[in-house]
């Protein structure tokens, strides 16, 4: 995809399909709603703060990254999803939360946050 084909979210009609994940296609309206709902639940941003995002589902990943940015955080992405690597990255001083869609016992499960009514 060339950079000239990129369209900001604001360029799409509300019902336009912009993402896909395990739950199927998602519209601009759904993506905005989910990003804002997750961003409200994130810890307050501070200078240099980061959220680690580890999601296997592409839609969850997009929501996690966009929500972190919306809330003023940087995003830390591990080079792989091995538990030791994720744990090591999550323990850095700048990291305020591990956001995931896994069965990890640490951090916040994005699936649960998205399942709650907004």
C-alpha positions as CSV (number, residue, x, y, z in Angstrom):
1,X,0.0,0.0,0.0
2,X,1.5,3.3,-1.0
3,X,1.3,6.3,1.3
4,X,-0.8,8.1,-1.2
5,X,-3.6,5.6,-0.6
6,X,-3.7,6.3,3.1
7,X,-7.0,7.9,4.3
8,X,-7.4,9.3,7.8
9,X,-10.3,8.0,9.8
10,X,-12.1,11.3,9.4
11,X,-12.2,10.7,5.6
12,X,-14.5,7.6,6.0
13,X,-18.2,7.6,6.3
14,X,-19.4,6.3,9.7
15,X,-20.5,3.0,8.4
16,X,-17.4,2.3,6.4
17,X,-15.5,-0.9,7.2
18,X,-12.0,0.0,8.3
19,X,-10.8,-3.0,10.4
20,X,-11.4,-6.7,10.7
21,X,-10.8,-9.1,13.6
22,X,-12.0,-12.3,15.3
23,X,-15.5,-10.7,15.7
24,X,-15.7,-9.7,12.0
25,X,-15.6,-6.4,10.2
26,X,-15.7,-3.2,12.2
27,X,-16.9,0.3,11.1
28,X,-15.3,3.7,11.7
29,X,-18.0,4.3,14.3
30,X,-17.2,1.1,16.2
31,X,-13.4,1.7,16.1
32,X,-13.8,5.3,17.4
33,X,-16.1,4.1,20.2
34,X,-13.8,1.3,21.2
35,X,-10.7,3.4,21.1
36,X,-12.3,6.1,23.3
37,X,-13.7,3.6,25.8
38,X,-10.3,1.9,26.2
39,X,-8.4,5.3,26.4
40,X,-10.7,6.4,29.3
41,X,-9.7,3.3,31.3
42,X,-5.9,3.7,30.8
43,X,-3.8,5.1,33.7
44,X,-3.0,8.8,33.4
45,X,-0.2,9.5,31.0
46,X,3.0,11.1,32.2
47,X,6.0,12.3,30.3
48,X,7.6,9.3,28.5
49,X,5.0,6.8,29.7
50,X,4.3,3.8,27.6
51,X,1.7,1.1,27.3
52,X,2.9,-2.4,26.2
53,X,0.4,-3.8,23.6
54,X,0.4,-7.5,22.9
55,X,-2.7,-8.6,20.9
56,X,-3.1,-11.5,18.5
57,X,-6.3,-10.1,17.1
58,X,-5.6,-7.3,14.6
59,X,-8.6,-5.3,15.6
60,X,-7.7,-5.5,19.3
61,X,-4.1,-4.5,18.4
62,X,-5.4,-1.4,16.5
63,X,-7.7,-0.4,19.3
64,X,-4.9,-0.8,21.9
65,X,-2.4,1.2,20.0
66,X,-4.8,4.0,19.1
67,X,-6.2,4.1,22.6
68,X,-2.7,4.5,24.1
69,X,-1.9,7.3,21.8
70,X,-5.3,8.9,22.4
71,X,-4.5,8.9,26.2
72,X,-1.1,10.4,25.6
73,X,1.1,7.4,26.1
74,X,3.8,6.0,23.9
75,X,3.4,2.4,22.7
76,X,6.0,-0.3,23.4
77,X,5.8,-3.4,21.2
78,X,7.8,-6.5,22.1
79,X,9.8,-8.1,19.3
80,X,7.9,-11.4,20.0
81,X,5.2,-12.6,22.4
82,X,7.3,-15.0,24.5
83,X,6.2,-14.5,28.1
84,X,9.7,-13.7,29.3
85,X,10.2,-11.0,26.7
86,X,6.8,-9.4,27.4
87,X,7.4,-9.6,31.1
88,X,10.8,-8.0,30.8
89,X,9.5,-5.2,28.6
90,X,6.5,-4.6,30.9
91,X,8.8,-4.0,33.9
92,X,10.6,-1.0,32.4
93,X,10.1,2.1,34.4
94,X,8.3,4.0,31.6
95,X,5.7,1.3,31.2
96,X,2.4,1.9,33.0
97,X,0.4,-1.0,31.7
98,X,0.5,-4.2,29.7
99,X,-2.6,-4.3,27.5
100,X,-3.3,-7.7,25.9
101,X,-5.9,-10.1,24.5
102,X,-4.3,-13.2,25.9
103,X,-4.8,-15.4,29.0
104,X,-1.9,-13.7,30.8
105,X,-2.3,-13.1,34.5
106,X,-0.7,-9.7,34.3
107,X,-1.9,-6.4,32.9
108,X,-5.3,-5.7,31.5
109,X,-7.3,-8.0,29.1
110,X,-8.6,-5.8,26.3
111,X,-11.3,-8.4,25.5
112,X,-12.9,-7.8,28.9
113,X,-12.8,-4.0,28.5
114,X,-14.4,-4.2,25.1
115,X,-17.1,-6.6,26.3
116,X,-18.3,-4.1,28.9
117,X,-21.0,-1.7,27.8
118,X,-19.6,1.8,27.2
